[in-house]
């Protein structure tokens, strides 16, 4: 079984990536990075990561989130997070990164927040 499954869907000019599985050092981080880089390279720079089905994320997964966030924002885009699990939210609080990301519990609110 793959560590991370990435499904892509469009909502207007926002690309939603539904992630399920684990994001940790190795395959999971790479799968997320490649999906996001492919979008940015293709000119899609409004990205919403749906983390509802992410069971586990380690510190390298958090690092990967930051790296991807930087890639997207440098390209003039926006990357936001949807449906954080309690564990991921705790990780972001501990690492003081919750303030970096725009996070949402409602997909419609998240979509409306993109400029």
C-alpha positions in Angstrom: 0.0 0.0 0.0 1.3 3.5 -0.9 2.0 5.7 2.1 0.1 8.6 0.6 -2.7 8.7 -1.9 -3.3 12.0 -3.7 -6.5 12.7 -5.5 -6.9 16.0 -7.4 -10.1 17.9 -8.2 -10.9 21.4 -9.4 -13.3 23.9 -7.8 -13.3 26.9 -10.1 -9.6 28.1 -10.2 -8.7 26.3 -7.0 -7.2 22.8 -7.1 -8.1 20.6 -4.2 -5.7 17.8 -3.3 -7.5 15.1 -1.2 -4.7 13.4 0.7 -5.1 10.1 2.5 -2.6 7.9 4.3 0.6 9.1 6.0 3.0 12.0 5.3 6.4 11.1 6.7 10.0 10.9 5.6 10.2 9.1 2.3 7.4 8.3 -0.1 4.6 10.2 1.5 6.5 13.5 1.5 7.7 12.9 -2.1 4.1 12.2 -3.3 2.8 15.4 -1.9 5.7 17.5 -3.2 5.5 16.1 -6.7 1.7 16.7 -6.8 2.1 20.3 -5.7 5.1 21.0 -7.9 3.3 19.6 -10.9 0.4 22.0 -10.2 2.6 25.0 -9.8 4.6 24.2 -12.9 1.3 23.9 -14.8 0.3 27.4 -13.6 -2.2 26.2 -11.0 -1.2 28.2 -7.9 -4.4 28.1 -5.8 -4.1 24.9 -3.8 -6.2 23.5 -1.0 -4.8 20.5 0.8 -7.6 18.4 2.3 -6.0 16.5 5.2 -9.1 14.8 6.6 -7.8 11.3 5.7 -4.2 11.8 6.7 -3.6 9.4 9.5 -0.1 10.4 10.5 2.4 13.2 9.7 5.9 13.3 11.1 8.3 16.2 11.4 9.6 15.7 7.8 5.9 15.9 6.7 5.6 19.2 8.5 8.9 20.3 6.8 7.4 19.3 3.5 4.3 21.3 4.1 6.5 24.4 4.8 8.6 23.8 1.7 5.6 23.4 -0.5 4.0 26.5 1.1 7.1 28.4 0.2 7.2 27.1 -3.3 3.5 28.1 -3.9 3.7 31.5 -2.3 7.0 32.4 -4.1 5.2 31.6 -7.3 2.5 34.2 -6.4 0.0 31.5 -5.3 -1.8 30.5 -2.2 -1.8 27.2 -0.3 -4.3 26.5 2.4 -5.2 23.6 4.6 -8.6 21.9 5.1 -9.8 19.5 7.7 -6.8 19.2 10.0 -7.0 16.2 12.2 -6.5 16.8 15.9 -3.0 15.2 15.7 -1.9 17.4 12.8 -3.4 20.5 14.5 -1.4 19.7 17.7 1.8 19.3 15.6 1.3 22.7 14.0 0.6 24.3 17.4 3.7 22.7 19.0 5.9 23.8 16.0 4.3 27.3 16.1 3.3 26.8 12.4 -0.5 27.0 12.9 -0.1 30.8 12.4 1.7 30.4 9.1 -1.1 28.5 7.4 -4.7 29.5 6.7 -6.7 26.5 8.0 -10.4 25.7 7.5 -12.9 23.1 8.7 -15.3 23.9 5.9 -14.5 23.4 2.2 -16.8 26.2 1.0 -15.3 28.7 3.5 -11.8 27.6 2.3 -12.8 28.1 -1.4 -14.3 31.5 -0.7 -11.1 32.6 1.0 -9.0 32.4 -2.1 -8.4 35.8 -3.8 
